[in-house]
Amino acid sequence: MSRALLLAASRFYLRHPSRLALAIIGVSLGVAVFVGVELANDSARRAFAETESQLVGRATHSLVGVGGDIPNSLYRTLRREHGPLTAAPIVEAQVRLPDRSDETFILLGVDPVEELDFRDYSGTAMSGDTSPFALLSALDSLLMPEALARELDIAVGDELRVAPDGGSARTMIATGYVGDSGNAIAATNLP
């Protein structure tokens, strides 16, 4: 039966070579679309995994306050009662710049020393004027994306008033710039 089917198909396509060409083109196009979709999905998966790795780092757990903040005493209690705990506190808040605009930004407070266990900051692009010592020693210092600093006309050493939602404004000092990561302000050494 298969020999008869093969003979009939070959006779048909020999009489109609344009249909044979269209069949080959159709199959080729289908394979090309499938391969293209698979490549796009794979690329998106890798980009998502890389972004997640940069944001989360090697962290396996996180404590998030539901309906409020986590008290600072909990972090101290975890450190004291559970021995050598590999943990890095991150403070995240929505803030406004009352002196400059009504836009809101995300202020991200990190402890760069504790964060080394989770994230590698060696790839972070900072301006040549930024001293890591200045970030660790100066109270209320912050790093800003270069594009945001240009947009708001803020130079290194400028003071910046920052007001968290529902809180009072405080003055922070722009210590340096980091590579552009959108509208985000990274703060260090917050009391």
N, C-alpha and C positions, 0 to 999 in steps of 0.2 A: 504494500500500500504506500509506503513512504517513497519507494522508487517512482511510482506512478505520479504521486504528488509533486515530487521534484521535477519530473519530466514535464508536467503540465505548467508548473511555475516558470521553468526555464523557457518553454515555448512562448508563454505569455510575455515575459520580459524581453525576449529576443524580438518579438513583433512590436513591442512598445518600449524602446530604450529610454524615452524621456520619463516614463513612470518608474523605471528602475533607478534612474538618477535621482528622482524625487524621493523614492523610498530610502536610498542611501543617505541623501541629505537630511531627511527627517530623522533617521536613527542617529546620525552624527550630531544633529542639533540637540536631540534629546539627551544624548550622553554629555554634550558640552554644557547644557543647562544644569544637569545634575551635578557635574563636577564643579561648576561655578558656584552653585548654592552650597555645596559641601565646603568649598574653600572659604566662602564668606562666613558660614557658620563657625568653622574652625578658627578663623581669624577673630571673630567676635568673642568666642569662648576664651581664647588666649588673652585678648585685650581685657576682658572682664576679670580673668584670674590675676593678671598683672596689676590691674587697678585695685582689686581687693587686697592683694598682697601689700601694696604700698599703703593703703588706708589702714588695714587691720594688722599688717605685719605678721609676726608669728604668734599672736595672741590666740588662745584657745577658749577663753571665757571672758565675759564682761559683766560688770555690775552696773545696772542702769536704774536710776531712781524712777519709780512709777508714781506719777502725780506729785512730784517734788524732787528736791535735791537729796543726794546721799550726804549725810553729815560727815565732816572731816574726821570726827572721832572714830568712825567705822574703819577708815583706812589705818589709823594708828593702832586700833585694836587688832586688826588682821595682822599687821606687822609684828606686834608684840606677842600675840598668843600663838601664832602659827609659824614661828621661827623664820628662817630665811625664805621669804616669800618673793617670788619674781613677779612684781606687779608695777604698773606705771599708771599713775592717775592722769586722767585727761578731763579738763574742764571745757565745756562747750556752751556758749551763750550767744544769743542774738543781741547785737548791739546797734546803736545809732550813733552817728557823728553829728551832734546837735549844732556844732559851729559851722558845718560844711554842707550837709545835705539831709534829706529825710529818708534816704535809703537805709535798709538794714543790711548788716553784714554778719558773718559768723566769726566770732572770736574763739579761737582754739588755744587753750592753755595747756602746755605740756611740760613735763620735767625731762629735759633733754638727757640727763644722766641716766635716769631710770628707763627711758625709752630705748636706749641702746640695746637692751635685751630683746626688744621686739622689732625695731625698725632700724634700717641702715640709712643714716643721714648723709653718708659720704657722697651720694649722687645729688644732693640738694645744692642748687646753684645759689650762692650768696654773693652779694656785691663785695668788691675788694676791700671796702672800708669796714666791713662787718667783722668785729672781733668776737670770737666765741666767748672770751672772758667777759666782754661787756654784756653779753646776753645773760650770763650766769650771775654777774655781780650787781647789775643795775636793777633796782626795783622798778616795776612797771615798764619794762622794755618790751618792744614788740618788733616783729619782722612783718613786712608787708609784701605782697606781690608787686613787682616793678610796674606792671601796667596800672594797677590800682593807685599806686603812689603818684604816677604821672597824671592820672585822671584827676586826682584830688590835689595835685600840686604840693606834695609833701616830700621834703628832703630829709636825709639822715640828720638826726639831731633835733628835728622839729617836734614840738609838743602837739599832742592830739587829744582832744576831749572825747571820751568814749562813754556812752550811757547804755547800760544794759536795759532791756525791756523791764519796766517796773522798778528800776533802780536809779540811784543818783549818779551823775556824771563824775568821772575821775580823769585826771590828766595822765597820759602815757607818753613815752618818748620813742619815736621811730629810730630804732637802733640800726636797721639795715633792711635790705631787700632780699627776697627769695625769688626763684624762678616763678614765672606766672602760673598760678593755679586757680585762676578765676577770682571772684570777689570773696577772698578769705583773708583774715588777719590772724597771724599766729602770735600769741603772747607767751612770754616766759616769766617766771619768777613772780607770779602773783601771790600776794600774801593770803 
